[in-house]
């Protein structure tokens, strides 16, 4: 059984590349989905990881099964659905950053239900990781995540929650209500500053941190190029970002989450784990796509230095 179980929707990715000499747009096929990225990031940093989801029996689903096998992510809790597709998305890049176009209506993961939740596997884990996207893709998936959280809490399994707000998936009021209800049941909160501003109206990192500390005992506030804040109700530290040659921020926050959870499972304290995660997230921006640039532990340690 895996120590870390991540739950959500994987999606096949097509990421825009620099145009060819004739100006035609090119797309690199890859793998995405926030909690799948997190699972892979954790596995590359040495954690024992499994994934909870449903995928189609289509080529995209087969591709994910092969990916997880290569990455050492357990798939005993992955459901295969012949009647539903695996979702896909496109990433484009411009002056304002990266932009996503999703094609996920009726996906196998969106059809996930509370009765599909692998209760025994969750009870045997040490951390359950979910996100706002895990709950936004459908009402049944939202209910399934809450059920998984309640199973974890009853078994003494820690719960990690990443806001990963996507307002195209649900209205702001519902997103805030669901996300904050879930974080109120979590042990580890992973909001980004942008998400938190949209959810709360707050813009100052300290105000945002205070807000989430009222809901959850450990808050890791992701601030992009400004690094991150790691806070408990007794202490607070700011960790500056690393300077790297960033080309694509896709999946950086997911990498942060996976690297952080891996180090927490290894016994590191939250501050040390956050420093490691901050470096891993920086390295993940130095290549294109969500999965390919996720670093392994040796690369992260090299960036952190002695």
N, C-alpha and C positions, 0 to 999 in steps of 0.2 A: 504494500500500500504506500502511496506517496505522502510525503510530509506536507507538501503544498498542493492544493487543488485550486485551479483557476476555472472560472465558469463564465461562459459568454458565447459570442458568435465569431467564428473565423471567417475571413473573406479573402477570396483570391484577389490579388492586387495587380493593377496595371499602372506603373509609375512613369510619368513623362520624363524623357531623356532629352539632352540637347539635340536640336534638329540635325538631320544629315546635310551634306553639302548642297542638296537641292531644296533645302528648307522644309522637308517633310517632318512632321512630328513622329517621334518614335516612343514606344512604351515598353518598359521592361516588366515582364511577368514575374510576380513574386507572391508572397503570402502576407496577409495582414489580419486585422481583427485585434482589438486592444488587449484582451486577456490572453489570447494565443501568443501575442508578442511578449507579454509579461511572463508567460510560462516558459517560453524559449529563453528569455533573458535570465530567468532564475536558473534554468537547467545549465546554461553556459557558465554560470557562476557557481556551479557545484551542487545545487539543490536537487532533492528528489521531488519530482513534479508530475502531476497528472492533470488532465483536462476534462472538464464536464461540458458537453455540448451535443448537438446533433448536426450531422452533415449529410448531404445527398450521396447517392451511390454514383454520382456523375464524376466526370474527369477531375473537377475541382476538389470534390471530396476525397478522391483517391490521392490527389496531390498532397492534400493535408495529412492524410494518414501516413504517407511516405515521409513527409517532412517531420512529423512528430516522432516517427520511428528513428530517423537519422539523429534527431536532437535529444533523444532519450526521454521524451515526454510520454508518460504512460497513457494509453488510450482505452483502457478497460471500461471507462465511464463515457465513452463517445458512442452515441446512437447513430446508426446509419438509416436514412429514410429514402427508399426508392421513389416515393411519391413527391418529394420536395427537393428543390435545388440548393446548392451551396451558393451563398451570396458572393458578389464581386463588387469592386469599386475601382475608380480611376483617380489618380493623383496628378494634378497639373500644378505648375509653378509659375509665379509672376512676381512683380515688385512688392506685392503685399504679403508674399509668402506662399504656402502651399494650399491648394483647394481640393476638396473631395467631391466626387459624384458617386453615389451609392446605388446599387441595384440589388435590393435585399427583400422586397415584398414577397411574403409567402415562403421565405427560406426555411430550410430544415430547422435552423436554430430558432427562428421566430415562432415556430410551432411548438417549442419546448414547453412542457406543462409541469405543475407541481408534482404530479404522480410519476414523472420521469426522473426526479431527483434521486441520485444514488446515496441514500441515507447512510448505509454501512460504511461506504468509502469516506464520506465526510466525517463520520464519528472516529474513524481511524487516522485522520489527518491531524496536522498540528496548526495549519493556517488554511482558511478558505478565503480566496480573493475573488471579488466581484467588482462591477463598475456600473456607472450610470448607463452606459450603452447596453450592458447585460440586461438592464431593466427597461430600457426605452424601446426595444425592437418590437415588443408586443405586450399586451396585457397578461397573456399566459406566461410569458418569459419573466415579466415583472413579478408575478405571483410565485413563480418557481424560485426566483432568487430570494425572496423573503422566506420561503419555506426552507431553503438551504441554510440561510442565516440562522433561523430558529433551531434547526437541527444541530448546527455547529455550536451555538451558544449552550444548548442543553447538554452537549457532550464536553464542554470546556475547551472547545477548539476556537482559537482566535480568528477574528474576522477582519479582513483588510478591504477597504473600499476606496476606489479611485473614481472621482466625479466624472471625468471624461464626458463633459456635457456636449450633446449634439442637439441643438434646438430645432433642427429640421425633423427630428424624430418625434418630438412631443412639445406641447405648449410650455412656456416658462413656468407658469404657476404649478402645473403638475410635476414638471421636472424638479423644481425646488422642494415640493412637498415629499415626493418619493425619495429623492436623494438624501434629504436631511433626515427623514424617518429612518432610512437604512444606516446612515452614518451614526445616528443615535444608538444603533444596535452594534456598532463596530468597535474594535479595539485599536485599529490603525486607520486614520483618515489621510487620503492622498489627494487633496484638491489642488488644482492649479490656480494661480492668481486670476487669470482670465475667467475661468469657470466660476470662481468664487464671486467675482464682481458681478457677473451675470445673474448668479443665484441669490446674492444678498444685497447688491447695491453698494457694497463696501469696496474701497480701492486701496486703502493703506494695508500693507502686509501684516502689521501688528493687529489691526482691527479684525482682519480676516482670521488670523490665527486665534485671537480671543474668541471669535464667534464659534469656530469649530472645536476649540477646547471645551466649550460648554456642552458639546455633544459627544466628544470622544476623547479618551485620555492621552492619545499620542497622535500628533498632527505633523505631517510633512507637507509643507506648502511649497509647491513647485513654481518658481518665478522665472523660468526660461533663462535668458542671458544674464539675469541677476542672481542665478544660483537657486538656493532653496533655504527654507527656514525649517528647523526641526525643533519641536516644542512638546513639552509635557506641562502639566499644571504646576510643576515646580521649577522648570528651567526652560530656556529658549536660546537658540544659537542660529546665527546666519552663516551659511556656507557659500562662498563666492563661486561663480562659474569658472570652468577651465576655458582657456583660450585655445580654440581648435579651428581648423579650416572647415567650417560648417557648410554643407551643400544642400542638405535635406533634413528637416527636423521631424519627418514622419516617424512616429513610434518612439520618440525620445522619452516622453513621459511614461510610456509602457516599459521601456528599458529601465528607467529609474525605479519603477515599482518592483519589477522582477529582481533587479540587483539588490535592492533594499531588503526584500523578503528573504532572499537567499542568505544574506549576511546575518539577518536576525535569526534565521533558523540555525545558522552556524554558531550562534551564541554571542555575537557582537552586540554591544549596546547601541541604542538608536543613533547616537551621534556618529559613531564610527561607521555604522551601516549606511547612514545618510551621506557621509563623505565618499564612501565607495560608490554608492548609487549615483551621486552627482557626477563623478568621473565617468562612470559607465554611460550615462545619458549623453554627456558631451561627446564621447567617442562615437556614439550611435548616429550623430549628425554628420559624420565625415564621409558617408557613402549614401547611395540612393536606395530607397526602399525601406520597408519596415523591419525586415528580418536580417538581410545580408550584413548590414553594418553593426548589428548587436555584438558587442565585444565579449571575448572570453576573459576569464579572471586574470590571466597573465598580462594581457594588454592593459586592463584597468590598473593593476598593481604597478605597471611600468609608468603610467601617467601620474599616479599618486606619488611615486618616488619613495625613497627610504623613510 
